């Protein structure tokens, strides 16, 4: 597919290049009611890589009881073979058992999934914030000992559906506790999409004050209130160079019903292309992939750029 491209007009205080951390195969699909066959998921990953997305989070080794969509994690990695390995093909692991399963398949990168609030920690992990850090400690230690790349997600950084506003210092405490375990990268999650630009600035400043620089941070914005792109540009101007996105705008959170779709990768690429920021992504190929996946799911892709460029 040959995509219409935006006129390029560079903006001030923005980077020359950005790394897109693609979460579609994991975060994008995990909340879909239509169970996607393993072979289709493998094809999805391959299409994303072919479109120029270097980093693709492929699956999660959580309990199939909690996330049935990802019950085929082992089968998917077997299907992908070497294409599913390396430091740029992370998988989510919730605990040591998940790590064991992932390492049996030779993965090169993992992600752990923490929380900034007690309520979400209990609902998502079944334990307190302190207990969750204790659970993650041996996971990270063993992963690092095996030369795996480690990412730490922190959810509810900009608001919680049960607790409401979350103080910036509380979020920074949670981030600090996970990064002290030795993770290479921190992803700040706006799980319910309530964050705004000033809030993003404040959190990044607090993290910098604590020695967690923008160079080790990725941002993960949901577009529930239409703020994801604005928040992303704010983060980029603050020095962040890694942005999470989901092809087609797929995704949500099975533990937070108010969490609608992720920032669509196509919408992000359109904005960055227009600013002259390199991503390495072929927008036409990516839109084609979204249209294909939408057919597998039986519904249109939420991404506005996909709708505009595909006539859907």
C-alpha positions as CSV (number, residue, x, y, z in Angstrom):
1,X,0.0,0.0,0.0
2,X,1.4,3.4,-1.0
3,X,0.5,5.8,1.8
4,X,-0.2,9.5,1.6
5,X,2.5,11.2,3.6
6,X,2.4,14.4,5.7
7,X,4.2,17.5,4.7
8,X,7.5,17.6,6.6
9,X,7.9,20.7,8.9
10,X,10.4,20.1,11.7
11,X,9.5,21.2,15.2
12,X,11.7,22.8,17.9
13,X,13.4,20.9,20.7
14,X,12.7,17.5,19.1
15,X,15.0,14.5,18.4
16,X,16.2,13.4,15.0
17,X,15.0,9.8,15.6
18,X,12.7,7.9,17.9
19,X,12.5,4.2,18.8
20,X,8.9,2.8,18.6
21,X,8.4,0.0,21.1
22,X,5.6,-2.0,19.4
23,X,3.2,-3.6,21.9
24,X,0.4,-4.8,19.4
25,X,1.0,-8.5,19.6
26,X,0.9,-8.5,23.4
27,X,-0.8,-5.4,24.9
28,X,-2.9,-4.9,21.7
29,X,-4.3,-8.4,21.5
30,X,-4.5,-9.3,25.2
31,X,-8.0,-7.9,25.8
32,X,-9.5,-9.0,22.5
33,X,-12.5,-11.4,22.9
34,X,-11.8,-13.0,19.5
35,X,-9.1,-15.6,20.1
36,X,-6.4,-15.1,17.4
37,X,-4.8,-18.3,16.1
38,X,-1.1,-18.7,16.8
39,X,-0.1,-18.8,13.2
40,X,-1.9,-15.4,12.7
41,X,-0.1,-13.9,15.7
42,X,3.2,-15.1,14.2
43,X,2.4,-13.5,10.9
44,X,1.4,-10.3,12.7
45,X,4.9,-10.1,14.3
46,X,6.6,-10.8,11.0
47,X,4.6,-8.2,9.2
48,X,5.4,-5.6,11.9
49,X,9.1,-6.3,11.6
50,X,8.9,-6.2,7.8
51,X,7.2,-2.7,8.1
52,X,10.3,-1.5,10.0
53,X,9.4,-1.9,13.6
54,X,12.6,-3.0,15.2
55,X,11.3,-3.6,18.7
56,X,8.2,-5.8,19.0
57,X,6.9,-7.2,22.3
58,X,5.6,-10.6,21.2
59,X,3.6,-12.2,24.0
60,X,3.2,-12.7,27.8
61,X,3.9,-15.7,30.0
62,X,1.0,-14.9,32.4
63,X,-1.4,-17.5,33.6
64,X,-3.8,-18.5,30.7
65,X,-6.6,-18.2,33.3
66,X,-6.1,-14.5,33.5
67,X,-5.3,-13.7,29.9
68,X,-6.7,-16.5,27.7
69,X,-5.7,-14.7,24.5
70,X,-2.0,-15.3,25.3
71,X,-2.3,-18.9,26.5
72,X,-0.3,-19.9,23.4
73,X,2.9,-18.0,24.4
74,X,5.1,-21.2,24.1
75,X,3.5,-22.2,20.8
76,X,4.0,-18.7,19.4
77,X,7.7,-18.6,20.2
78,X,8.1,-22.0,18.7
79,X,6.3,-20.8,15.5
80,X,8.5,-17.7,15.3
81,X,11.8,-19.5,16.0
82,X,14.8,-17.2,15.8
83,X,12.5,-14.3,14.7
84,X,11.1,-14.3,18.3
85,X,14.4,-14.1,20.1
86,X,17.0,-11.4,20.9
87,X,17.0,-8.2,22.9
88,X,14.4,-6.6,20.6
89,X,11.7,-9.3,21.0
90,X,10.7,-8.9,24.7
91,X,8.1,-11.0,26.4
92,X,6.2,-10.1,29.6
93,X,6.8,-12.2,32.6
94,X,4.9,-11.8,35.9
95,X,7.0,-14.0,38.2
96,X,9.7,-16.6,38.3
97,X,7.5,-19.3,36.8
98,X,6.9,-17.0,33.9
99,X,10.6,-16.4,33.6
100,X,11.3,-20.1,33.6
101,X,8.8,-20.7,30.8
102,X,10.3,-17.8,28.7
103,X,13.9,-18.9,29.3
104,X,13.1,-22.4,28.2
105,X,12.4,-20.9,24.8
106,X,15.6,-18.9,24.8
107,X,14.2,-15.4,24.9
108,X,16.6,-12.5,25.0
109,X,14.5,-9.8,26.7
110,X,11.8,-9.7,29.3
111,X,9.4,-7.1,30.8
112,X,8.0,-7.0,34.3
113,X,4.7,-5.2,35.0
114,X,4.5,-3.2,38.3
115,X,2.1,-0.6,39.6
116,X,2.1,2.9,41.0
117,X,-1.0,2.2,43.2
118,X,-1.8,-0.4,45.9
119,X,-5.3,-1.2,44.5
120,X,-4.0,-2.0,41.0
121,X,-1.1,-4.0,42.4
122,X,-3.7,-6.1,44.3
123,X,-6.0,-6.5,41.3
124,X,-3.3,-7.2,38.8
125,X,-0.7,-9.1,40.9
126,X,-2.6,-10.2,43.9
127,X,-0.2,-8.6,46.3
128,X,0.9,-5.2,47.7
129,X,3.4,-2.9,46.1
130,X,6.1,-4.0,48.4
131,X,5.3,-7.6,47.9
132,X,5.3,-7.2,44.1
133,X,8.8,-5.7,44.2
134,X,9.9,-8.7,46.3
135,X,8.4,-11.0,43.7
136,X,10.2,-9.2,40.9
137,X,13.6,-9.1,42.5
138,X,14.7,-12.7,41.7
139,X,13.1,-12.4,38.3
140,X,15.3,-9.4,37.4
141,X,18.4,-10.8,39.1
142,X,18.1,-14.1,37.2
143,X,17.4,-12.4,33.9
144,X,20.4,-10.1,34.3
145,X,22.6,-13.1,35.3
146,X,21.5,-14.7,32.0
147,X,22.3,-11.5,30.0
148,X,18.7,-10.8,29.2
149,X,17.5,-7.2,28.6
150,X,15.0,-6.1,31.2
151,X,12.2,-3.5,31.0
152,X,10.1,-2.4,33.9
153,X,6.5,-1.2,33.3
154,X,4.8,0.9,35.9
155,X,1.1,1.2,35.4
156,X,-1.4,3.9,36.7
157,X,1.3,6.6,36.5
158,X,-1.2,9.3,35.7
159,X,-4.4,8.2,37.5
160,X,-6.1,5.1,38.8
161,X,-9.8,4.2,38.3
162,X,-10.2,3.1,41.9
163,X,-7.9,5.5,43.8
164,X,-8.2,8.6,41.5
165,X,-5.3,11.0,41.2
166,X,-1.9,9.5,42.0
167,X,0.7,11.9,43.5
168,X,3.8,12.3,41.3
169,X,6.0,11.4,44.3
170,X,4.1,8.2,44.8
171,X,4.7,7.2,41.1
172,X,8.3,8.1,41.4
173,X,8.7,5.9,44.5
174,X,7.3,3.0,42.5
175,X,9.5,3.7,39.6
176,X,12.6,4.0,41.8
177,X,11.9,0.7,43.5
178,X,11.7,-1.2,40.2
179,X,14.7,0.5,38.6
180,X,16.8,-0.2,41.7
181,X,16.4,-3.9,40.9
182,X,18.5,-3.3,37.8
183,X,16.1,-2.9,34.9
184,X,17.5,-1.4,31.7
185,X,14.4,0.6,30.8
186,X,11.4,2.1,32.5
187,X,8.0,2.4,30.8
188,X,5.6,5.0,32.3
189,X,2.0,3.8,31.7
190,X,-1.0,6.1,31.4
191,X,-3.2,3.1,31.8
192,X,-6.5,4.9,31.7
193,X,-5.4,7.8,29.5
194,X,-6.1,10.6,31.9
195,X,-2.6,12.2,31.7
196,X,-2.0,15.7,30.4
197,X,1.1,17.5,29.2
198,X,1.8,19.3,32.5
199,X,1.5,16.1,34.4
200,X,4.0,14.4,32.0
201,X,6.5,17.2,32.5
202,X,6.1,17.0,36.3
203,X,6.7,13.3,36.5
204,X,9.7,13.3,34.2
205,X,11.2,16.2,36.2
206,X,10.7,14.3,39.5
207,X,12.3,11.1,38.0
208,X,15.3,13.1,36.7
209,X,15.7,14.6,40.2
210,X,16.0,11.0,41.5
211,X,18.6,10.0,39.0
212,X,16.2,8.3,36.5
213,X,17.0,10.1,33.3
214,X,14.9,10.4,30.1
215,X,17.5,8.2,28.4
216,X,16.2,5.1,30.2
217,X,12.5,6.0,30.0
218,X,9.8,4.9,27.5
219,X,6.3,6.4,27.6
220,X,3.1,4.3,27.2
221,X,0.1,6.5,26.6
222,X,-3.5,5.4,26.1
223,X,-5.7,7.7,24.0
224,X,-8.9,7.5,26.1
225,X,-9.2,11.3,26.3
226,X,-7.3,12.1,23.0
227,X,-4.2,13.2,24.8
228,X,-1.7,10.5,23.8
229,X,0.1,12.4,20.9
230,X,0.3,15.7,22.9
231,X,1.7,13.8,25.9
232,X,4.2,12.0,23.6
233,X,5.5,15.3,22.1
234,X,5.9,16.7,25.6
235,X,7.9,13.6,26.6
236,X,10.1,13.9,23.5
237,X,10.9,17.5,24.3
238,X,12.0,16.4,27.7
239,X,14.5,14.0,26.3
240,X,12.5,10.7,26.0
241,X,13.4,8.7,22.9
242,X,11.3,5.5,23.3
243,X,7.6,5.6,22.7
244,X,5.2,2.6,23.1
245,X,2.5,2.2,20.6
246,X,0.1,-0.5,19.3
247,X,-0.5,-1.0,15.6
248,X,-4.1,-0.1,14.7
249,X,-4.7,1.4,18.2
250,X,-5.5,-2.1,19.5
251,X,-5.5,-2.7,23.2
252,X,-6.6,-1.9,26.7
253,X,-6.1,-3.4,30.1
254,X,-8.1,-6.5,31.2
255,X,-7.9,-5.3,34.8
256,X,-9.1,-1.7,34.2
257,X,-12.2,-1.4,32.2
258,X,-11.8,2.3,31.6
259,X,-8.5,1.7,29.8
260,X,-9.3,1.9,26.1
261,X,-6.9,1.6,23.3
262,X,-3.2,2.4,23.2
263,X,-1.7,5.2,21.1
264,X,-2.0,3.8,17.5
265,X,1.4,3.2,15.9
266,X,0.2,4.7,12.6
267,X,-1.0,7.9,14.3
268,X,2.4,8.2,16.0
269,X,4.3,7.6,12.8
270,X,2.2,10.1,10.9
271,X,3.0,12.8,13.5
272,X,6.7,11.9,13.7
273,X,7.0,11.8,9.9
274,X,5.5,15.2,9.7
275,X,8.1,16.5,12.1
276,X,10.9,14.9,10.2
277,X,11.7,12.5,13.0
278,X,13.1,9.1,11.8
279,X,11.4,5.9,13.0
280,X,12.4,3.5,10.2
281,X,8.8,2.6,9.7
282,X,7.1,2.2,6.3
283,X,3.7,3.8,7.0
284,X,2.0,2.2,4.0
285,X,3.1,-1.3,5.0
286,X,2.0,-0.7,8.6
287,X,-1.5,0.5,7.5
288,X,-1.7,-2.6,5.3
289,X,-0.9,-4.7,8.3
290,X,-3.6,-3.0,10.4
291,X,-6.2,-3.5,7.8
292,X,-5.2,-7.2,7.6
293,X,-5.4,-7.6,11.4
294,X,-8.7,-5.8,11.6
295,X,-10.1,-8.5,9.2
296,X,-8.8,-11.2,11.5
297,X,-10.6,-9.6,14.4
298,X,-13.8,-8.8,12.5
299,X,-13.8,-5.1,13.3
300,X,-12.2,-1.9,12.0
301,X,-8.9,-0.6,13.4
302,X,-9.4,2.3,15.8
303,X,-6.5,4.2,14.4
304,X,-7.6,7.4,12.6
305,X,-4.6,7.3,10.2
306,X,-5.6,3.7,9.2
307,X,-9.1,4.9,8.6
308,X,-8.0,7.9,6.6
309,X,-5.5,6.0,4.4
310,X,-7.5,2.8,3.9
311,X,-10.8,4.5,3.2
312,X,-12.3,2.5,6.2
